[in-house]
Amino acid sequence: MKKQLLFLFLLMMPFVAQAQQILPKFGYFNLSTLMKAVPEYATAQKNIADLRVKYDAETKRSEDEFNKKYEEFLDGQRDFAPTIMQKRQAELQDMMEKNIAFKKEAQRLLAQAEQDAMAPVKGKVLDAVRKLGQQRGYAFILNADGDAVPYIDMAYGDNLNDAVLSLLAQGGK
């Protein structure tokens, strides 16, 4: 019986060893960290910040204009005829709605501008990751940003941040 178990155990050894070799190779990286290392990232951030300043200035101007008209309305409301009062209230309401709509549109446009500005930077990083994946024969490469991958066993996966940075420094070659 012991000999049969030993024989069976020895017979299974190559299959166990082969099963361990079949595990796919994979890599992982942090996209946000790598994007910040690309030179175009700083330019894109500056352009977005400049655009944000312009939208903020226009929002402030609109709010100041609304506040001025509202103060004028409060100061003169005792002297207004009912129809003038309704007209001024409607003007203030319309102005407030336009200001709110502008703020929402500005936020949407800023988000779109940021996405458009970062697309080439992100593309550059992802191209470098693809090249590394092909060169090193990885089955897949994970982006470990934002708790997307809560656990990675370092024994089976490779951290590619330094390799991608090196490839980006060489111009992505």
C-alpha positions as CSV (number, residue, x, y, z in Angstrom):
1,M,0.0,0.0,0.0
2,K,2.8,2.4,0.9
3,K,4.6,1.5,-2.3
4,Q,1.5,2.2,-4.3
5,L,1.0,5.6,-2.7
6,L,4.6,6.5,-3.2
7,F,4.4,5.3,-6.8
8,L,1.2,7.4,-7.3
9,F,2.9,10.4,-5.6
10,L,6.0,10.2,-7.8
11,L,3.8,9.7,-10.9
12,M,1.9,12.9,-10.1
13,M,5.0,15.1,-9.5
14,P,5.6,16.0,-13.2
15,F,1.9,17.1,-13.5
16,V,2.1,19.2,-10.4
17,A,5.3,20.9,-11.7
18,Q,3.8,21.4,-15.1
19,A,0.7,22.9,-13.6
20,Q,2.8,25.4,-11.8
21,Q,4.5,26.4,-15.0
22,I,1.2,26.9,-16.8
23,L,0.3,30.0,-14.7
24,P,0.1,33.0,-17.0
25,K,2.5,35.8,-16.6
26,F,1.0,39.1,-15.9
27,G,2.0,42.7,-15.1
28,Y,0.5,45.6,-13.3
29,F,1.0,49.3,-13.3
30,N,-0.5,52.6,-11.9
31,L,-1.8,54.7,-14.8
32,S,-2.2,57.9,-12.8
33,T,1.4,57.7,-11.5
34,L,2.8,57.1,-15.0
35,M,0.7,59.8,-16.7
36,K,2.2,62.4,-14.3
37,A,5.7,61.3,-15.5
38,V,4.9,62.1,-19.2
39,P,6.1,65.6,-20.1
40,E,2.9,66.5,-21.9
41,Y,1.0,66.0,-18.6
42,A,2.2,69.3,-17.2
43,T,1.3,71.2,-20.3
44,A,-2.2,69.7,-20.4
45,Q,-2.7,70.5,-16.7
46,K,-1.6,74.1,-17.3
47,N,-4.1,74.5,-20.2
48,I,-6.9,73.0,-18.1
49,A,-6.0,75.4,-15.2
50,D,-6.0,78.4,-17.6
51,L,-9.4,77.4,-18.9
52,R,-10.8,76.9,-15.4
53,V,-9.6,80.4,-14.5
54,K,-11.5,81.9,-17.5
55,Y,-14.7,80.0,-16.6
56,D,-14.3,81.0,-12.9
57,A,-13.9,84.7,-13.9
58,E,-17.0,84.6,-16.1
59,T,-19.0,82.9,-13.3
60,K,-17.8,85.6,-10.8
61,R,-18.7,88.4,-13.2
62,S,-22.2,86.9,-13.7
63,E,-22.7,86.5,-9.9
64,D,-21.6,90.0,-9.3
65,E,-24.0,91.3,-12.0
66,F,-26.9,89.3,-10.4
67,N,-26.0,90.6,-6.9
68,K,-26.0,94.2,-8.1
69,K,-29.4,93.8,-9.8
70,Y,-30.8,92.0,-6.8
71,E,-29.6,94.8,-4.5
72,E,-31.2,97.4,-6.8
73,F,-34.4,95.4,-6.8
74,L,-34.4,95.3,-3.0
75,D,-33.7,99.0,-2.7
76,G,-36.4,100.0,-5.1
77,Q,-39.1,97.4,-4.5
78,R,-41.2,99.7,-2.3
79,D,-41.5,102.3,-5.1
80,F,-42.2,99.8,-8.0
81,A,-45.6,99.4,-9.5
82,P,-46.8,95.8,-9.4
83,T,-46.2,95.2,-13.1
84,I,-42.6,96.6,-12.8
85,M,-42.0,94.5,-9.7
86,Q,-43.1,91.3,-11.5
87,K,-41.0,92.2,-14.5
88,R,-37.9,92.7,-12.4
89,Q,-38.6,89.5,-10.4
90,A,-38.8,87.6,-13.8
91,E,-35.6,89.2,-14.9
92,L,-33.8,88.2,-11.7
93,Q,-35.2,84.7,-12.0
94,D,-34.1,84.4,-15.6
95,M,-30.7,85.7,-14.8
96,M,-30.3,83.2,-11.9
97,E,-31.4,80.3,-14.1
98,K,-28.9,81.4,-16.8
99,N,-26.1,81.6,-14.2
100,I,-26.9,78.1,-12.9
101,A,-27.0,76.7,-16.5
102,F,-23.7,78.4,-17.3
103,K,-22.1,76.8,-14.2
104,K,-23.3,73.4,-15.2
105,E,-22.2,73.8,-18.8
106,A,-18.8,75.1,-17.6
107,Q,-18.3,72.1,-15.4
108,R,-19.2,69.8,-18.3
109,L,-16.9,71.6,-20.7
110,L,-14.0,71.6,-18.2
111,A,-14.5,67.8,-17.7
112,Q,-14.5,67.3,-21.5
113,A,-11.5,69.5,-22.0
114,E,-9.6,67.6,-19.3
115,Q,-10.5,64.3,-20.9
116,D,-9.5,65.6,-24.4
117,A,-6.2,67.0,-23.0
118,M,-5.3,63.8,-21.2
119,A,-6.2,61.4,-24.0
120,P,-2.8,61.8,-25.8
121,V,-1.0,61.4,-22.5
122,K,-3.0,58.3,-21.5
123,G,-2.5,56.9,-25.0
124,K,1.2,57.3,-24.8
125,V,1.4,55.4,-21.5
126,L,-1.0,52.7,-22.7
127,D,1.1,52.3,-25.9
128,A,4.2,51.8,-23.8
129,V,2.4,49.2,-21.6
130,R,1.2,47.3,-24.8
131,K,4.8,47.2,-26.1
132,L,6.1,45.9,-22.8
133,G,3.3,43.3,-22.7
134,Q,4.2,42.1,-26.1
135,Q,8.0,42.1,-25.5
136,R,7.7,40.3,-22.2
137,G,5.0,37.9,-23.2
138,Y,2.4,38.8,-20.6
139,A,-1.0,37.2,-20.8
140,F,-2.5,40.5,-19.4
141,I,-1.5,43.7,-17.7
142,L,-3.7,45.3,-14.9
143,N,-4.1,48.9,-14.0
144,A,-3.9,48.9,-10.2
145,D,-5.2,52.5,-9.8
146,G,-8.2,53.3,-7.6
147,D,-8.5,50.0,-5.7
148,A,-9.3,48.2,-9.0
149,V,-7.1,45.4,-8.0
150,P,-7.3,44.9,-4.2
151,Y,-4.7,42.1,-4.1
152,I,-1.8,41.2,-6.4
153,D,0.6,38.3,-5.5
154,M,4.0,39.7,-6.2
155,A,5.3,36.2,-6.8
156,Y,3.2,35.9,-10.0
157,G,3.0,39.4,-11.3
158,D,5.5,42.1,-12.2
159,N,5.3,45.7,-11.3
160,L,5.8,47.5,-14.6
161,N,5.9,51.1,-13.4
162,D,9.7,51.5,-13.7
163,A,9.9,49.6,-17.0
164,V,7.1,51.8,-18.5
165,L,8.9,55.0,-17.2
166,S,12.1,53.8,-18.8
167,L,10.3,53.1,-22.1
168,L,8.6,56.5,-22.0
169,A,12.0,58.2,-21.4
170,Q,13.4,56.4,-24.5
171,G,10.5,57.9,-26.5
172,G,8.4,54.8,-26.4
173,K,10.7,52.7,-28.6
